[in-house]
Amino acid sequence: MAKPLILVSNDDGITSRGIRKLIDVVKQLGEVVVVAPDSPQSGMGHAITVGDTLRLTRSDLFEGIEAYECTGTPADCVKLAKHHVLKERNPDLVVSGINHGSNLAVSVLYSGTMSAAIEGAIEGYPAIGFSLCDFSHKADFSHTREPVKRIAQEVLS
């Protein structure tokens, strides 16, 4: 039986600690493809790039993982993943994060992390946005492993 296909994105950028932790967890659950911004895109909401050229570049940041960095927004990343990276393949799950800082209440409207997940849902895929209530650049993501794994497994099943 084929492994589930999991698309990973975020708004903190492809080099963030949160996305590294998220990839580390979900790669145990299926085949992972990453398309994430090449720089932080926090607070971009559901913005898309319309006036500039979007660039998508293969990345070797994650050993054994197909990954791309994008000059656009988190929503752009999911759109490019669906239409250009995955082509005829459909993800079984879209995950975004793990965000530095909470995405609660009205902040969900502004969050690029949540917008990547919402874009996945708009495309018809199960999608989850993960956040950590810690704004520190030295945030400890170690305790997120089990909740992320459990939630992702629930959605996949």
Rosetta silent file (secondary structure, phi, psi, omega in degrees, C-alpha in Angstrom):
SEQUENCE: MAKPLILVSNDDGITSRGIRKLIDVVKQLGEVVVVAPDSPQSGMGHAITVGDTLRLTRSDLFEGIEAYECTGTPADCVKLAKHHVLKERNPDLVVSGINHGSNLAVSVLYSGTMSAAIEGAIEGYPAIGFSLCDFSHKADFSHTREPVKRIAQEVLS
SCORE:     score description
SCORE:     0.000 S_00000001
   1 L     0.000  136.971 -177.261    0.000    0.000    0.000 S_00000001
   2 L   -70.008  145.056  175.752    1.321    3.446   -0.932 S_00000001
   3 L   -68.563  148.443  174.340    2.380    5.829    1.785 S_00000001
   4 L   -63.399  145.898  176.570    0.178    8.901    2.270 S_00000001
   5 E   -94.508  122.942 -176.671    1.441   12.030    0.500 S_00000001
   6 E  -118.848  120.840  175.868    1.903   14.923    2.928 S_00000001
   7 E   -93.977  129.260 -179.443    2.471   18.499    1.741 S_00000001
   8 E  -116.279  134.598  174.253    4.278   20.718    4.260 S_00000001
   9 E  -145.884 -176.112  176.947    4.387   24.520    4.209 S_00000001
  10 L  -171.012 -171.268  173.191    4.513   27.412    6.681 S_00000001
  11 L  -121.629   -7.957 -178.666    4.870   31.184    6.997 S_00000001
  12 L   -86.690   -3.842  178.153    8.100   31.394    9.029 S_00000001
  13 L   101.619  155.726 -174.037   10.230   30.310    6.074 S_00000001
  14 L   -65.466  -20.428 -179.271   11.825   27.097    4.914 S_00000001
  15 L   -96.656    5.929 -175.950   14.740   27.411    7.365 S_00000001
  16 L   -70.039  155.776  179.170   12.595   27.883   10.486 S_00000001
  17 H   -68.237  -33.933 -178.414   12.895   25.576   13.476 S_00000001
  18 H   -64.997  -42.590  179.907    9.161   24.898   13.446 S_00000001
  19 H   -69.303  -33.895  176.796    9.052   23.496    9.927 S_00000001
  20 H   -61.181  -44.042  179.276   12.062   21.321   10.677 S_00000001
  21 H   -65.598  -43.017 -179.854   10.226   19.802   13.646 S_00000001
  22 H   -60.712  -45.557  178.281    7.026   19.355   11.608 S_00000001
  23 H   -61.613  -43.645 -179.417    8.898   17.578    8.805 S_00000001
  24 H   -57.692  -37.679 -179.423   10.704   15.385   11.328 S_00000001
  25 H   -77.380  -51.452 -172.037    7.362   14.214   12.730 S_00000001
  26 H   -74.816  -18.324  177.808    5.283   13.770    9.563 S_00000001
  27 L   -66.958  -16.764  174.637    7.997   11.997    7.569 S_00000001
  28 L   -76.576  -16.285 -173.822    7.285    9.019    9.852 S_00000001
  29 L  -102.966  -15.258 -177.880    3.693    8.993    8.566 S_00000001
  30 L   177.795 -170.936  175.567    4.177    9.225    4.825 S_00000001
  31 E   -78.447  130.057 -175.668    5.963   10.678    1.821 S_00000001
  32 E  -110.900  134.140  169.735    6.705   14.351    2.435 S_00000001
  33 E  -124.564  131.392 -178.385    6.956   17.169   -0.091 S_00000001
  34 E  -112.074  129.890  168.700    7.837   20.640    1.189 S_00000001
  35 E  -134.852  110.166 -173.794    6.996   23.926   -0.528 S_00000001
  36 E  -138.485  158.205  178.980    7.657   26.866    1.780 S_00000001
  37 E   -61.499  148.262  179.497    8.563   30.551    1.549 S_00000001
  38 L   -79.539   -6.795  178.269   12.224   31.417    1.130 S_00000001
  39 L  -151.767  164.442 -179.276   11.868   34.072    3.867 S_00000001
  40 L   -58.116  137.734 -179.084    9.472   34.815    6.736 S_00000001
  41 L  -130.619   29.636 -179.279    5.937   35.662    5.594 S_00000001
  42 L   -59.690  143.434  176.733    4.176   36.078    8.940 S_00000001
  43 L    75.785   12.511 -178.689    1.029   38.169    8.894 S_00000001
  44 L   -81.700   -8.540 -178.495    0.493   37.796    5.156 S_00000001
  45 L    55.592 -140.387 -177.991   -2.965   36.349    5.631 S_00000001
  46 L   -98.898   32.107 -179.987   -4.298   34.835    2.436 S_00000001
  47 L   -63.195  146.646  171.248   -2.287   37.123    0.165 S_00000001
  48 L  -125.419  157.014 -179.053   -1.200   35.871   -3.240 S_00000001
  49 L   -87.817  122.014  179.468    1.482   37.305   -5.494 S_00000001
  50 L  -122.260  -24.320 -175.161    0.066   39.075   -8.542 S_00000001
  51 L  -105.631   -4.368 -178.792    2.530   41.819   -9.504 S_00000001
  52 L  -122.853  162.849  176.161    5.870   40.064   -9.164 S_00000001
  53 L   -78.253  131.637  174.415    7.470   36.990  -10.677 S_00000001
  54 L   -88.899  137.214  177.119    7.237   33.901   -8.482 S_00000001
  55 L  -120.413  137.664  178.804   10.322   31.751   -8.261 S_00000001
  56 E  -125.608  119.737 -174.403   10.382   28.142   -7.112 S_00000001
  57 E  -124.147  132.825  176.665   13.794   26.639   -6.373 S_00000001
  58 E   -62.251  141.076 -179.114   14.672   23.074   -5.393 S_00000001
  59 E  -124.800  144.543  176.871   16.164   22.885   -1.900 S_00000001
  60 L  -112.385   28.809 -178.422   18.400   20.272   -0.313 S_00000001
  61 L   -66.880  -28.107 -173.497   17.792   21.397    3.278 S_00000001
  62 L  -121.107  109.952 -175.557   16.070   18.171    4.309 S_00000001
  63 L   -58.032  127.720  176.923   17.863   14.921    3.560 S_00000001
  64 L    76.855    8.692 -177.897   15.700   12.508    1.603 S_00000001
  65 L  -119.197  130.408  173.724   12.820   15.000    1.295 S_00000001
  66 E   -72.685  117.465 -174.576   11.652   16.667   -1.924 S_00000001
  67 E  -139.110  147.423  179.718   11.662   20.351   -0.985 S_00000001
  68 E  -137.847  143.307  171.070   11.269   23.723   -2.693 S_00000001
  69 E  -108.672  143.795 -172.711   11.594   27.300   -1.546 S_00000001
  70 E  -125.369  142.732  178.857    9.315   29.914   -3.035 S_00000001
  71 L   -78.732   -3.297 -175.810    9.622   33.689   -3.279 S_00000001
  72 L   -97.069 -163.605 -177.532    5.877   34.019   -2.645 S_00000001
  73 L   -84.687  170.590  175.622    3.411   33.829    0.205 S_00000001
  74 H   -57.926  -41.163  177.092    2.238   30.712    2.043 S_00000001
  75 H   -63.034  -41.079  175.534   -0.919   30.592   -0.120 S_00000001
  76 H   -56.730  -42.685 -177.252    1.296   30.866   -3.227 S_00000001
  77 H   -59.233  -44.324 -179.467    3.335   27.906   -1.945 S_00000001
  78 H   -68.686  -40.987  177.135    0.308   25.632   -1.703 S_00000001
  79 H   -60.850  -46.219  179.059   -0.979   26.738   -5.124 S_00000001
  80 H   -64.397  -38.103  178.176    2.430   26.097   -6.719 S_00000001
  81 H   -60.366  -48.263 -176.979    2.684   22.746   -4.973 S_00000001
  82 H   -64.698  -47.153 -170.301   -0.687   21.636   -6.331 S_00000001
  83 H   -91.292  -20.620 -175.566   -0.308   22.909   -9.889 S_00000001
  84 H  -124.330  -35.354 -178.038    3.442   22.613  -10.564 S_00000001
  85 H   -87.106  -53.304 -176.644    5.201   20.381   -8.056 S_00000001
  86 L   -81.798  -24.676  179.723    2.680   17.619   -7.421 S_00000001
  87 L    51.335 -105.682 -175.740    1.000   17.921  -10.837 S_00000001
  88 L   -84.607   -5.953 -178.816   -1.308   14.886  -11.080 S_00000001
  89 L   -90.879  141.866  178.002   -0.733   13.762   -7.490 S_00000001
  90 L  -112.833  130.832  178.653   -3.058   14.888   -4.709 S_00000001
  91 L   -67.716  145.088  173.719   -1.845   15.203   -1.138 S_00000001
  92 L   -81.996  -18.392 -179.297   -3.597   13.111    1.477 S_00000001
  93 E  -158.671  139.612  171.447   -2.812   15.839    4.009 S_00000001
  94 E  -114.141  125.750  176.460   -1.573   19.442    4.010 S_00000001
  95 E  -123.067  142.912 -178.859    0.199   20.589    7.171 S_00000001
  96 E  -132.065  140.391  178.303    1.470   24.064    7.917 S_00000001
  97 E   125.187 -150.200  -10.525    3.720   25.312   10.714 S_00000001
  98 E   -73.871  122.621 -174.509    4.807   24.777   13.318 S_00000001
  99 E   -71.335  142.137  169.240    4.294   28.507   13.771 S_00000001
 100 E   -80.362  108.591 -179.393    6.286   30.578   16.253 S_00000001
 101 E   104.530  155.845 -174.950    3.470   32.138   18.261 S_00000001
 102 L   -74.056  156.461  171.949   -0.201   31.380   18.635 S_00000001
 103 L  -126.993   78.037 -176.382   -2.832   31.500   15.914 S_00000001
 104 L  -118.247  152.746  173.003   -5.936   32.095   17.981 S_00000001
 105 L    52.262 -129.855 -174.232   -9.179   33.993   17.454 S_00000001
 106 L   -67.503  -21.523 -179.833   -8.892   36.870   14.987 S_00000001
 107 H   -63.641  -19.771  176.418   -5.176   36.239   14.374 S_00000001
 108 H   -59.169  -33.132  179.836   -6.241   33.255   12.236 S_00000001
 109 H   -67.898  -28.237 -176.875   -7.338   35.816    9.625 S_00000001
 110 H   -96.950  -16.213 -170.564   -3.836   37.326    9.458 S_00000001
 111 L   -74.050  124.589  172.450   -1.794   34.176    9.823 S_00000001
 112 H   -68.607  -33.307  176.973    0.190   32.921    6.861 S_00000001
 113 H   -59.361  -50.067 -179.210    0.483   29.561    8.625 S_00000001
 114 H   -68.437  -33.193  179.379   -3.272   29.194    8.789 S_00000001
 115 H   -65.814  -35.601  175.813   -3.662   30.535    5.245 S_00000001
 116 H   -63.557  -43.043  177.962   -1.448   27.757    3.876 S_00000001
 117 H   -65.481  -43.993  179.829   -3.665   25.219    5.634 S_00000001
 118 H   -62.568  -39.563  177.421   -6.827   26.987    4.474 S_00000001
 119 H   -60.707  -40.811  175.232   -5.533   27.041    0.882 S_00000001
 120 H   -60.820  -42.386  178.859   -5.078   23.286    1.119 S_00000001
 121 H   -66.140  -39.562  177.333   -8.651   22.945    2.392 S_00000001
 122 H   -59.004  -36.577  178.919   -9.947   25.199   -0.403 S_00000001
 123 L   -76.517   -5.304  175.620   -8.292   22.778   -2.849 S_00000001
 124 L    97.843   14.689 -178.095  -10.220   19.960   -1.183 S_00000001
 125 L  -105.355  146.061  170.612   -7.487   18.379    0.952 S_00000001
 126 L   -59.641  136.784 -174.508   -7.541   17.662    4.682 S_00000001
 127 E  -146.148  145.511 -179.008   -5.375   20.383    6.219 S_00000001
 128 E  -136.477  136.715  170.463   -3.983   21.347    9.614 S_00000001
 129 E  -108.112  125.160 -179.786   -2.196   24.473   10.858 S_00000001
 130 E  -108.030  138.414  179.796    0.080   23.910   13.865 S_00000001
 131 E  -137.197  155.124  175.926    1.234   26.683   16.212 S_00000001
 132 E  -122.889  126.543 -178.438    3.295   26.990   19.372 S_00000001
 133 L   -75.649   63.665  178.214    2.407   29.709   21.893 S_00000001
 134 L  -153.166  115.466 -177.521    5.992   30.909   22.100 S_00000001
 135 L   -87.691   -3.548 -177.486    7.283   33.878   20.093 S_00000001
 136 L   -67.579  140.280  174.878   10.924   33.300   21.040 S_00000001
 137 L   -68.402  -15.622  177.897   13.370   32.494   18.252 S_00000001
 138 L  -103.236   25.014 -177.940   14.763   29.912   20.683 S_00000001
 139 L   -54.266  143.127  179.258   11.345   28.300   21.223 S_00000001
 140 L   -93.454  109.450 -179.303   11.434   24.678   22.390 S_00000001
 141 L   -93.703    1.877 -172.323    9.470   22.528   19.933 S_00000001
 142 H   -60.627  -34.183 -177.661   10.437   19.202   21.542 S_00000001
 143 H   -81.762    2.113  179.500    7.098   18.730   23.303 S_00000001
 144 H   -87.212  -15.321 -174.264    5.139   19.160   20.035 S_00000001
 145 H   -52.817  -56.399 -174.408    6.151   15.780   18.607 S_00000001
 146 H   -66.803  -46.086  177.805    3.416   13.626   20.150 S_00000001
 147 H   -62.709  -40.410  179.120    0.447   16.007   19.662 S_00000001
 148 H   -63.460  -45.422 -179.469    1.427   16.705   16.037 S_00000001
 149 H   -62.537  -46.113 -178.028    1.870   13.009   15.304 S_00000001
 150 H   -63.393  -45.255 -179.156   -1.410   12.032   16.986 S_00000001
 151 H   -65.834  -45.642  179.804   -3.454   14.750   15.246 S_00000001
 152 H   -62.416  -41.960  177.857   -1.925   14.052   11.828 S_00000001
 153 H   -61.795  -42.045  178.453   -2.528   10.305   12.229 S_00000001
 154 H   -59.001  -45.817 -178.528   -6.158   10.952   13.186 S_00000001
 155 H   -67.220  -41.652  179.217   -6.723   13.064   10.083 S_00000001
 156 H   -63.740  -32.557 -178.946   -4.985   10.561    7.815 S_00000001
 157 L   -83.512    0.000    0.000   -7.121    7.725    9.150 S_00000001
